[in-house]
Amino acid sequence: MIAKKKQILTATLLIALVAAVAVNWYYTRPGSASENETTVQSESQIENLGDSILVAGTVSNAQESTEEAQSAVSQAELESAEKYFSEAKLKRTNMHDTVVNEIENVLSSANISQEEKDKVTDMLSEFKNSLKSETDAENLIKAKVGGECLVIINDASAQVILQKGLLNDTVLLQITEIIEKNTNISAENLTIIETK
């Protein structure tokens, strides 16, 4: 919803800019002055010259405003993406911490056998390896692609969420290669999407 409003604002500013340039061109193009206007005293010409400068200044300010609006839109999108990824990573970290705490509580319990403790210890080791693989894959993808990403590994599948505007065929191949090499997850079990 916010993105649509920003797009509408940007489009409106661009239309206003084009209209201002068209009006300026219409009144300042060569041959647009009528024969009556050519007999105007030099004082009137100075006033008209000042008007033209004012119009040119307005057009220049409109262009600067449009550039500032576009910059503000791209900055807002960047901040929104950063916020999304930081919140998602925080939630993921909290969930991981909860799982590790529960596993450690089971291990510290006196009611389980040594065989069960060994199984739980193996599960904890696999879980920590999965966390390391997620972090390593994220770092490699960020280095290759240059934008934010989030990697989620579940059993034998992985999901990669990229910042909007980064996904193309080259990036798709790079991410697939990174995931296959670092997590032993095949391309068939990999999902790559962009944020909205």
N, C-alpha and C positions, 0 to 999 in steps of 0.2 A: 504494500500500500504506500509506504514512504517512498519507495523507489519510483512508483508511478507518478507521485506528486512531484518528485524531483525532475523526472523526465518531462513532465508537462511544463514545469517552471523553465527548464532549459529550452524547450521548444518555443515557449512564449517569448523568452528573451532573444532567441535567434530570429524569430519572425519580426520582432520590434527592431532589431538591428538591421535586417534586410530592408524593412520599410523605411527606416531613417536614411539608409544609404541610397535607396531609390529616390526618395524625395530630394535629398541633397544633389544627386546627379541630375535630376529633372530640372532643378532651378539653377544649376551652375554649369550645365553643358554649353558648349560654344553654339552660338546661333539661337539661343533661346530668348534672348532679349528682343523686345519689339523695337520698332523704329522710334517710338515715343520715349522709350527708356534711354536711348542713346543720347538724347538732348538734355538729360538731367544734369544739374550742376555738379561740380566736383564734390561739394559737401554731401550730396545724396550718395555719390559713389563711395565716399568714405564710410557712410553709415551702412551701405550695403556690404562693403568689404568687412566691416565689423560683424555684421550679421552672418556672413559666410564663415568667419572664424569661429563664431559662437556655434554654428551648426556643426562645423568640423570638430570642435571641442566636444559637442554632445555625442557625435558619432564615435569619437575616440573613447569617451567615457562609457558609452554603451558597449563597445568592444571589450574594454577592460572589465566591465560588469559581467559580461557573458563569460569571459575567461575565468573570472573569479568564481562565478556560479558553477562552471564546469569543474573547476579545481575543488570547490567545496563539495560537490556531489561525489567526485572520486575519493576525496578524503573521508567523507562520511561512509562510503562503501568499504573503504579500507578499515576504518575503525570498527564498523559492524562485523567484518570478517574476523578481525583480531579478537573482538569480544566473543564471537561465536566459538572460535577455536580455543580461546583461553578457558571459557566456561565448560566446554566439552572435555578438555584435558583435565580440568579440576574435578569434574564429576567422575571421569574414568579413574583418576588417581584415588579418589575417595572410595570408589567401589573396590579397586585393587587392594587398598589398605584394609578394608573390611574383610575381604576374602583371606588375606594373609593372617590377620588377627584370629579369624575363626579357625583356620588350619592350625595355627600355633596353640590355640586353646585346646583343640582336640589332642594335639601332641602332648601337652602338659597334663592331660587328664590321666588319672591313675587307673581308670576303668577299661583301658584298651590293651590288647595284647601286643607283644613285640612285633608280630607279623602285621598287625593293623597299623602300628606306628611306622613300620617300614614302607607300607603302601602310601600312607599319608605324607611321609617325608618325600617319596618319589613324586607325588602329586604336587607338593610345594615346590620341589625343584623344577618340574616341568612348567609350573605356573610362572616362576621367576624367569625361566628361559624365554617364555612367551612374552613377558613384559620387556625383557631386554631386546628381543627381536622387534617388538613394536617400536621401541625408542630408536633402535638402530635404523630401521626402515624409514621412520619419519625424518631422521637427520639426513639420510642419504637422498631422500626424495626432495627435501627442502634445498639441499645443495645442488641437485640437478635441475629442479624446476624453478626455484627462486621464489616460491610462495609458501603460504601456510598449508599444512596438511595434517590429517589425523589418520592413524592406522589402528585398526581394531582387528585383533587376531582371536578367533574362536575355533578351537580344535583344529580342523584341517581346512579352514577357510579364512579369508582376510577381506576386509573392506578398507578402502582408501577414500577419504573425503578430501577433495582439493578446494582451494580458494577459487571463487568464480573467475572465469576467463582464462584459466591456465590449461584446460584440457584440450589437447589436439592429438593427432596420430603419433607424433614423435614422443610426446610426454607419456602417452599410453604405453608405448613400447618400453620406454625407460622405466616406468613404474613396474610394469610386468617383470622386467628383467631383475630389478632390485628385489622385489618380493620373492621371486623364484629362487634367487641365489641366497638370500638371507633368512628365509623362513621355511624353505622346502615345501612351499604351497604352490600347487600348479596353477596355471593361468585359468583353468576351468573353474577353480574355486576362488577366484579373485573378482571383486566388484570394485569398480572405480567410478566415483560420482563427483560432481561439483556442488558447492553450496548454491543456494538461490540468491 
